[in-house]
Amino acid sequence: MPGKKPGPQVKDKEVYEKVKESGASKEKAARVANAAAKEGRSKIGKKGGSHSRYEDWKLEDLKERARDIGIEGRSNMNKNELIEEIRNH
């Protein structure tokens, strides 16, 4: 949901928002933000991989990702709906 703030367990809210904007799930954004708070942003920035923004993904790939994380009703969703569900799952 746009505008929804992360919970108190998220230690670096700025990093959380940037990671979410890049297309990551809430869980991944929280993990990255908390690691950044614990280990330092520059250290975390050197770790991990990356993927393109969900807007750049094909519909078929979005449906596969939605299936992988257990989103129901994905076959009836359009691209924007899938992206929103994936990000908010």
KOLGU-4560 file (N, C-alpha, C; in nm, 3 decimals, padded with zeros to 5 digits):
<recs>
<n_xx: 00.083 n_yy: -00.118 n_zz: 00.000 ca_xx: 00.000 ca_yy: 00.000 ca_zz: 00.000 c_xx: 00.087 c_yy: 00.124 c_zz: 00.000 mol: A seq: 1 type: MET>
<n_xx: 00.072 n_yy: 00.210 n_zz: -00.096 ca_xx: 00.151 ca_yy: 00.332 ca_zz: -00.098 c_xx: 00.122 c_yy: 00.416 c_zz: 00.025 mol: A seq: 2 type: PRO>
<n_xx: 00.226 n_yy: 00.477 n_zz: 00.080 ca_xx: 00.210 ca_yy: 00.564 ca_zz: 00.194 c_xx: 00.212 c_yy: 00.495 c_zz: 00.328 mol: A seq: 3 type: GLY>
<n_xx: 00.209 n_yy: 00.362 n_zz: 00.330 ca_xx: 00.212 ca_yy: 00.289 ca_zz: 00.457 c_xx: 00.355 c_yy: 00.287 c_zz: 00.509 mol: A seq: 4 type: LYS>
<n_xx: 00.371 n_yy: 00.328 n_zz: 00.633 ca_xx: 00.504 ca_yy: 00.336 ca_zz: 00.694 c_xx: 00.546 c_yy: 00.201 c_zz: 00.750 mol: A seq: 5 type: LYS>
<n_xx: 00.677 n_yy: 00.174 n_zz: 00.751 ca_xx: 00.725 ca_yy: 00.048 ca_zz: 00.808 c_xx: 00.705 c_yy: 00.049 c_zz: 00.959 mol: A seq: 6 type: PRO>
<n_xx: 00.700 n_yy: -00.069 n_zz: 01.016 ca_xx: 00.680 ca_yy: -00.084 ca_zz: 01.160 c_xx: 00.804 c_yy: -00.043 c_zz: 01.239 mol: A seq: 7 type: GLY>
<n_xx: 00.792 n_yy: -00.043 n_zz: 01.370 ca_xx: 00.903 ca_yy: -00.001 ca_zz: 01.457 c_xx: 01.023 c_yy: -00.096 c_zz: 01.452 mol: A seq: 8 type: PRO>
<n_xx: 01.003 n_yy: -00.218 n_zz: 01.401 ca_xx: 01.113 ca_yy: -00.313 ca_zz: 01.392 c_xx: 01.212 c_yy: -00.275 c_zz: 01.282 mol: A seq: 9 type: GLN>
<n_xx: 01.174 n_yy: -00.186 n_zz: 01.191 ca_xx: 01.264 ca_yy: -00.142 ca_zz: 01.083 c_xx: 01.353 c_yy: -00.032 c_zz: 01.139 mol: A seq: 10 type: VAL>
<n_xx: 01.483 n_yy: -00.056 n_zz: 01.135 ca_xx: 01.579 ca_yy: 00.033 ca_zz: 01.200 c_xx: 01.626 c_yy: 00.150 c_zz: 01.112 mol: A seq: 11 type: LYS>
<n_xx: 01.625 n_yy: 00.133 n_zz: 00.980 ca_xx: 01.667 ca_yy: 00.241 ca_zz: 00.890 c_xx: 01.555 c_yy: 00.261 c_zz: 00.788 mol: A seq: 12 type: ASP>
<n_xx: 01.464 n_yy: 00.351 n_zz: 00.822 ca_xx: 01.343 ca_yy: 00.370 ca_zz: 00.741 c_xx: 01.375 c_yy: 00.427 c_zz: 00.603 mol: A seq: 13 type: LYS>
<n_xx: 01.478 n_yy: 00.508 n_zz: 00.591 ca_xx: 01.517 ca_yy: 00.564 ca_zz: 00.461 c_xx: 01.562 c_yy: 00.454 c_zz: 00.365 mol: A seq: 14 type: GLU>
<n_xx: 01.645 n_yy: 00.365 n_zz: 00.412 ca_xx: 01.690 ca_yy: 00.252 ca_zz: 00.330 c_xx: 01.571 c_yy: 00.163 c_zz: 00.295 mol: A seq: 15 type: VAL>
<n_xx: 01.484 n_yy: 00.138 n_zz: 00.392 ca_xx: 01.364 ca_yy: 00.057 ca_zz: 00.370 c_xx: 01.283 c_yy: 00.112 c_zz: 00.252 mol: A seq: 16 type: TYR>
<n_xx: 01.256 n_yy: 00.241 n_zz: 00.254 ca_xx: 01.176 ca_yy: 00.302 ca_zz: 00.147 c_xx: 01.244 c_yy: 00.292 c_zz: 00.011 mol: A seq: 17 type: GLU>
<n_xx: 01.374 n_yy: 00.313 n_zz: 00.006 ca_xx: 01.446 ca_yy: 00.304 ca_zz: -00.121 c_xx: 01.445 c_yy: 00.162 c_zz: -00.177 mol: A seq: 18 type: LYS>
<n_xx: 01.462 n_yy: 00.064 n_zz: -00.089 ca_xx: 01.461 ca_yy: -00.075 ca_zz: -00.134 c_xx: 01.322 c_yy: -00.114 c_zz: -00.182 mol: A seq: 19 type: VAL>
<n_xx: 01.217 n_yy: -00.071 n_zz: -00.111 ca_xx: 01.079 ca_yy: -00.098 ca_zz: -00.154 c_xx: 01.051 c_yy: -00.034 c_zz: -00.290 mol: A seq: 20 type: LYS>
<n_xx: 01.098 n_yy: 00.088 n_zz: -00.310 ca_xx: 01.076 ca_yy: 00.157 ca_zz: -00.438 c_xx: 01.143 c_yy: 00.084 c_zz: -00.553 mol: A seq: 21 type: GLU>
<n_xx: 01.250 n_yy: 00.011 n_zz: -00.523 ca_xx: 01.321 ca_yy: -00.061 ca_zz: -00.629 c_xx: 01.251 c_yy: -00.191 c_zz: -00.667 mol: A seq: 22 type: SER>
<n_xx: 01.144 n_yy: -00.225 n_zz: -00.594 ca_xx: 01.068 ca_yy: -00.343 ca_zz: -00.630 c_xx: 01.077 c_yy: -00.459 c_zz: -00.533 mol: A seq: 23 type: GLY>
<n_xx: 01.147 n_yy: -00.441 n_zz: -00.423 ca_xx: 01.162 ca_yy: -00.550 ca_zz: -00.327 c_xx: 01.037 c_yy: -00.567 c_zz: -00.242 mol: A seq: 24 type: ALA>
<n_xx: 01.021 n_yy: -00.685 n_zz: -00.186 ca_xx: 00.910 ca_yy: -00.711 ca_zz: -00.095 c_xx: 00.933 c_yy: -00.636 c_zz: 00.037 mol: A seq: 25 type: SER>
<n_xx: 00.827 n_yy: -00.629 n_zz: 00.117 ca_xx: 00.839 ca_yy: -00.565 ca_zz: 00.248 c_xx: 00.942 c_yy: -00.638 c_zz: 00.334 mol: A seq: 26 type: LYS>
<n_xx: 00.941 n_yy: -00.770 n_zz: 00.326 ca_xx: 01.033 ca_yy: -00.849 ca_zz: 00.407 c_xx: 01.178 c_yy: -00.823 c_zz: 00.369 mol: A seq: 27 type: GLU>
<n_xx: 01.205 n_yy: -00.823 n_zz: 00.239 ca_xx: 01.341 ca_yy: -00.800 ca_zz: 00.193 c_xx: 01.386 c_yy: -00.659 c_zz: 00.229 mol: A seq: 28 type: LYS>
<n_xx: 01.298 n_yy: -00.562 n_zz: 00.209 ca_xx: 01.332 ca_yy: -00.423 ca_zz: 00.242 c_xx: 01.365 c_yy: -00.410 c_zz: 00.391 mol: A seq: 29 type: ALA>
<n_xx: 01.289 n_yy: -00.477 n_zz: 00.475 ca_xx: 01.316 ca_yy: -00.471 ca_zz: 00.620 c_xx: 01.449 c_yy: -00.536 c_zz: 00.653 mol: A seq: 30 type: ALA>
<n_xx: 01.479 n_yy: -00.651 n_zz: 00.591 ca_xx: 01.607 ca_yy: -00.718 ca_zz: 00.616 c_xx: 01.724 c_yy: -00.629 c_zz: 00.576 mol: A seq: 31 type: ARG>
<n_xx: 01.715 n_yy: -00.569 n_zz: 00.458 ca_xx: 01.823 ca_yy: -00.483 ca_zz: 00.409 c_xx: 01.838 c_yy: -00.361 c_zz: 00.499 mol: A seq: 32 type: VAL>
<n_xx: 01.726 n_yy: -00.298 n_zz: 00.535 ca_xx: 01.730 ca_yy: -00.179 ca_zz: 00.620 c_xx: 01.791 c_yy: -00.210 c_zz: 00.757 mol: A seq: 33 type: ALA>
<n_xx: 01.753 n_yy: -00.322 n_zz: 00.814 ca_xx: 01.807 ca_yy: -00.358 ca_zz: 00.946 c_xx: 01.955 c_yy: -00.395 c_zz: 00.938 mol: A seq: 34 type: ASN>
<n_xx: 01.994 n_yy: -00.461 n_zz: 00.830 ca_xx: 02.136 ca_yy: -00.493 ca_zz: 00.812 c_xx: 02.216 c_yy: -00.365 c_zz: 00.793 mol: A seq: 35 type: ALA>
<n_xx: 02.160 n_yy: -00.269 n_zz: 00.720 ca_xx: 02.229 ca_yy: -00.141 ca_zz: 00.698 c_xx: 02.246 c_yy: -00.067 c_zz: 00.830 mol: A seq: 36 type: ALA>
<n_xx: 02.145 n_yy: -00.072 n_zz: 00.913 ca_xx: 02.153 ca_yy: -00.005 ca_zz: 01.044 c_xx: 02.258 c_yy: -00.072 c_zz: 01.132 mol: A seq: 37 type: ALA>
<n_xx: 02.268 n_yy: -00.203 n_zz: 01.122 ca_xx: 02.361 ca_yy: -00.278 ca_zz: 01.207 c_xx: 02.505 c_yy: -00.271 c_zz: 01.156 mol: A seq: 38 type: LYS>
<n_xx: 02.524 n_yy: -00.291 n_zz: 01.026 ca_xx: 02.658 ca_yy: -00.303 ca_zz: 00.970 c_xx: 02.707 c_yy: -00.178 c_zz: 00.898 mol: A seq: 39 type: GLU>
<n_xx: 02.619 n_yy: -00.085 n_zz: 00.871 ca_xx: 02.657 ca_yy: 00.035 ca_zz: 00.798 c_xx: 02.612 c_yy: 00.027 c_zz: 00.653 mol: A seq: 40 type: GLY>
<n_xx: 02.563 n_yy: 00.137 n_zz: 00.601 ca_xx: 02.508 ca_yy: 00.140 ca_zz: 00.465 c_xx: 02.610 c_yy: 00.103 c_zz: 00.359 mol: A seq: 41 type: ARG>
<n_xx: 02.732 n_yy: 00.152 n_zz: 00.371 ca_xx: 02.832 ca_yy: 00.127 ca_zz: 00.266 c_xx: 02.866 c_yy: -00.021 c_zz: 00.258 mol: A seq: 42 type: SER>
<n_xx: 02.867 n_yy: -00.091 n_zz: 00.371 ca_xx: 02.896 ca_yy: -00.233 ca_zz: 00.371 c_xx: 02.785 c_yy: -00.313 c_zz: 00.304 mol: A seq: 43 type: LYS>
<n_xx: 02.661 n_yy: -00.278 n_zz: 00.334 ca_xx: 02.546 ca_yy: -00.348 ca_zz: 00.278 c_xx: 02.535 c_yy: -00.322 c_zz: 00.128 mol: A seq: 44 type: ILE>
<n_xx: 02.568 n_yy: -00.204 n_zz: 00.084 ca_xx: 02.560 ca_yy: -00.169 ca_zz: -00.057 c_xx: 02.649 c_yy: -00.255 c_zz: -00.145 mol: A seq: 45 type: GLY>
<n_xx: 02.752 n_yy: -00.314 n_zz: -00.087 ca_xx: 02.845 ca_yy: -00.397 ca_zz: -00.164 c_xx: 02.797 c_yy: -00.542 c_zz: -00.173 mol: A seq: 46 type: LYS>
<n_xx: 02.698 n_yy: -00.579 n_zz: -00.090 ca_xx: 02.649 ca_yy: -00.716 ca_zz: -00.088 c_xx: 02.535 c_yy: -00.735 c_zz: -00.186 mol: A seq: 47 type: LYS>
<n_xx: 02.503 n_yy: -00.860 n_zz: -00.209 ca_xx: 02.380 ca_yy: -00.896 ca_zz: -00.278 c_xx: 02.377 c_yy: -00.864 c_zz: -00.426 mol: A seq: 48 type: GLY>
<n_xx: 02.273 n_yy: -00.913 n_zz: -00.488 ca_xx: 02.254 ca_yy: -00.890 ca_zz: -00.629 c_xx: 02.149 c_yy: -00.783 c_zz: -00.651 mol: A seq: 49 type: GLY>
<n_xx: 02.104 n_yy: -00.779 n_zz: -00.771 ca_xx: 01.999 ca_yy: -00.683 ca_zz: -00.801 c_xx: 01.915 c_yy: -00.739 c_zz: -00.914 mol: A seq: 50 type: SER>
<n_xx: 01.800 n_yy: -00.685 n_zz: -00.931 ca_xx: 01.716 ca_yy: -00.721 ca_zz: -01.044 c_xx: 01.653 c_yy: -00.594 c_zz: -01.096 mol: A seq: 51 type: HIS>
<n_xx: 01.601 n_yy: -00.603 n_zz: -01.216 ca_xx: 01.538 ca_yy: -00.486 ca_zz: -01.275 c_xx: 01.408 c_yy: -00.455 c_zz: -01.202 mol: A seq: 52 type: SER>
<n_xx: 01.360 n_yy: -00.334 n_zz: -01.222 ca_xx: 01.234 ca_yy: -00.295 ca_zz: -01.160 c_xx: 01.122 c_yy: -00.384 c_zz: -01.212 mol: A seq: 53 type: ARG>
<n_xx: 01.023 n_yy: -00.411 n_zz: -01.127 ca_xx: 00.913 ca_yy: -00.497 ca_zz: -01.168 c_xx: 00.841 c_yy: -00.442 c_zz: -01.292 mol: A seq: 54 type: TYR>
<n_xx: 00.839 n_yy: -00.311 n_zz: -01.307 ca_xx: 00.774 ca_yy: -00.252 ca_zz: -01.425 c_xx: 00.841 c_yy: -00.296 c_zz: -01.555 mol: A seq: 55 type: GLU>
<n_xx: 00.966 n_yy: -00.337 n_zz: -01.546 ca_xx: 01.040 ca_yy: -00.381 ca_zz: -01.665 c_xx: 01.026 c_yy: -00.532 c_zz: -01.690 mol: A seq: 56 type: ASP>
<n_xx: 00.962 n_yy: -00.604 n_zz: -01.600 ca_xx: 00.945 ca_yy: -00.748 ca_zz: -01.613 c_xx: 00.831 c_yy: -00.779 c_zz: -01.709 mol: A seq: 57 type: TRP>
<n_xx: 00.837 n_yy: -00.894 n_zz: -01.771 ca_xx: 00.728 ca_yy: -00.943 ca_zz: -01.855 c_xx: 00.617 c_yy: -00.994 c_zz: -01.763 mol: A seq: 58 type: LYS>
<n_xx: 00.494 n_yy: -00.988 n_zz: -01.813 ca_xx: 00.378 ca_yy: -01.033 ca_zz: -01.737 c_xx: 00.395 c_yy: -01.178 c_zz: -01.692 mol: A seq: 59 type: LEU>
<n_xx: 00.444 n_yy: -01.261 n_zz: -01.781 ca_xx: 00.466 ca_yy: -01.403 ca_zz: -01.750 c_xx: 00.561 c_yy: -01.420 c_zz: -01.630 mol: A seq: 60 type: GLU>
<n_xx: 00.668 n_yy: -01.339 n_zz: -01.628 ca_xx: 00.765 ca_yy: -01.347 ca_zz: -01.518 c_xx: 00.705 c_yy: -01.297 c_zz: -01.386 mol: A seq: 61 type: ASP>
<n_xx: 00.620 n_yy: -01.195 n_zz: -01.394 ca_xx: 00.554 ca_yy: -01.145 ca_zz: -01.274 c_xx: 00.459 c_yy: -01.250 c_zz: -01.217 mol: A seq: 62 type: LEU>
<n_xx: 00.388 n_yy: -01.320 n_zz: -01.306 ca_xx: 00.296 ca_yy: -01.425 ca_zz: -01.260 c_xx: 00.374 c_yy: -01.539 c_zz: -01.194 mol: A seq: 63 type: LYS>
<n_xx: 00.490 n_yy: -01.570 n_zz: -01.248 ca_xx: 00.573 ca_yy: -01.675 ca_zz: -01.189 c_xx: 00.622 c_yy: -01.634 c_zz: -01.051 mol: A seq: 64 type: GLU>
<n_xx: 00.665 n_yy: -01.509 n_zz: -01.039 ca_xx: 00.710 ca_yy: -01.457 ca_zz: -00.908 c_xx: 00.594 c_yy: -01.459 c_zz: -00.809 mol: A seq: 65 type: ARG>
<n_xx: 00.476 n_yy: -01.418 n_zz: -00.854 ca_xx: 00.358 ca_yy: -01.419 ca_zz: -00.768 c_xx: 00.325 c_yy: -01.561 c_zz: -00.722 mol: A seq: 66 type: ALA>
<n_xx: 00.339 n_yy: -01.656 n_zz: -00.813 ca_xx: 00.314 ca_yy: -01.796 ca_zz: -00.777 c_xx: 00.415 c_yy: -01.841 c_zz: -00.671 mol: A seq: 67 type: ARG>
<n_xx: 00.541 n_yy: -01.805 n_zz: -00.691 ca_xx: 00.648 ca_yy: -01.844 ca_zz: -00.598 c_xx: 00.624 c_yy: -01.794 c_zz: -00.456 mol: A seq: 68 type: ASP>
<n_xx: 00.563 n_yy: -01.677 n_zz: -00.443 ca_xx: 00.542 ca_yy: -01.622 ca_zz: -00.309 c_xx: 00.400 c_yy: -01.644 c_zz: -00.259 mol: A seq: 69 type: ILE>
<n_xx: 00.319 n_yy: -01.716 n_zz: -00.337 ca_xx: 00.188 ca_yy: -01.758 ca_zz: -00.288 c_xx: 00.074 c_yy: -01.660 c_zz: -00.304 mol: A seq: 70 type: GLY>
<n_xx: 00.079 n_yy: -01.576 n_zz: -00.405 ca_xx: -00.030 ca_yy: -01.481 ca_zz: -00.428 c_xx: -00.140 c_yy: -01.552 c_zz: -00.506 mol: A seq: 71 type: ILE>
<n_xx: -00.259 n_yy: -01.554 n_zz: -00.448 ca_xx: -00.373 ca_yy: -01.618 ca_zz: -00.514 c_xx: -00.445 c_yy: -01.519 c_zz: -00.604 mol: A seq: 72 type: GLU>
<n_xx: -00.508 n_yy: -01.572 n_zz: -00.709 ca_xx: -00.582 ca_yy: -01.489 ca_zz: -00.803 c_xx: -00.495 c_yy: -01.420 c_zz: -00.905 mol: A seq: 73 type: GLY>
<n_xx: -00.370 n_yy: -01.459 n_zz: -00.911 ca_xx: -00.273 ca_yy: -01.392 ca_zz: -00.999 c_xx: -00.307 c_yy: -01.405 c_zz: -01.146 mol: A seq: 74 type: ARG>
<n_xx: -00.373 n_yy: -01.514 n_zz: -01.185 ca_xx: -00.402 ca_yy: -01.535 ca_zz: -01.327 c_xx: -00.503 c_yy: -01.433 c_zz: -01.380 mol: A seq: 75 type: SER>
<n_xx: -00.579 n_yy: -01.371 n_zz: -01.290 ca_xx: -00.677 ca_yy: -01.270 ca_zz: -01.331 c_xx: -00.626 c_yy: -01.127 c_zz: -01.315 mol: A seq: 76 type: ASN>
<n_xx: -00.502 n_yy: -01.112 n_zz: -01.272 ca_xx: -00.448 ca_yy: -00.978 ca_zz: -01.247 c_xx: -00.375 c_yy: -00.923 c_zz: -01.368 mol: A seq: 77 type: MET>
<n_xx: -00.382 n_yy: -00.791 n_zz: -01.384 ca_xx: -00.303 ca_yy: -00.727 ca_zz: -01.488 c_xx: -00.164 c_yy: -00.695 c_zz: -01.431 mol: A seq: 78 type: ASN>
<n_xx: -00.079 n_yy: -00.642 n_zz: -01.512 ca_xx: 00.060 ca_yy: -00.618 ca_zz: -01.471 c_xx: 00.070 c_yy: -00.528 c_zz: -01.349 mol: A seq: 79 type: LYS>
<n_xx: -00.003 n_yy: -00.418 n_zz: -01.348 ca_xx: 00.005 ca_yy: -00.325 ca_zz: -01.235 c_xx: -00.046 c_yy: -00.388 c_zz: -01.106 mol: A seq: 80 type: ASN>
<n_xx: -00.152 n_yy: -00.467 n_zz: -01.116 ca_xx: -00.205 ca_yy: -00.536 ca_zz: -00.998 c_xx: -00.104 c_yy: -00.637 c_zz: -00.944 mol: A seq: 81 type: GLU>
<n_xx: -00.039 n_yy: -00.710 n_zz: -01.033 ca_xx: 00.063 ca_yy: -00.807 ca_zz: -00.991 c_xx: 00.178 c_yy: -00.737 c_zz: -00.919 mol: A seq: 82 type: LEU>
<n_xx: 00.225 n_yy: -00.628 n_zz: -00.977 ca_xx: 00.336 ca_yy: -00.554 ca_zz: -00.917 c_xx: 00.298 c_yy: -00.509 c_zz: -00.776 mol: A seq: 83 type: ILE>
<n_xx: 00.180 n_yy: -00.453 n_zz: -00.761 ca_xx: 00.136 ca_yy: -00.406 ca_zz: -00.630 c_xx: 00.127 c_yy: -00.521 c_zz: -00.530 mol: A seq: 84 type: GLU>
<n_xx: 00.070 n_yy: -00.633 n_zz: -00.572 ca_xx: 00.058 ca_yy: -00.749 ca_zz: -00.483 c_xx: 00.195 c_yy: -00.804 c_zz: -00.444 mol: A seq: 85 type: GLU>
<n_xx: 00.286 n_yy: -00.813 n_zz: -00.540 ca_xx: 00.421 ca_yy: -00.864 ca_zz: -00.511 c_xx: 00.491 c_yy: -00.772 c_zz: -00.412 mol: A seq: 86 type: ILE>
<n_xx: 00.482 n_yy: -00.644 n_zz: -00.433 ca_xx: 00.551 ca_yy: -00.548 ca_zz: -00.344 c_xx: 00.492 c_yy: -00.547 c_zz: -00.204 mol: A seq: 87 type: ARG>
<n_xx: 00.364 n_yy: -00.575 n_zz: -00.194 ca_xx: 00.298 ca_yy: -00.567 ca_zz: -00.064 c_xx: 00.283 c_yy: -00.701 c_zz: 00.004 mol: A seq: 88 type: ASN>
<n_xx: 00.333 n_yy: -00.804 n_zz: -00.059 ca_xx: 00.323 ca_yy: -00.937 ca_zz: 00.001 c_xx: 00.427 c_yy: -00.953 c_zz: 00.109 mol: A seq: 89 type: HIS>
</recs>
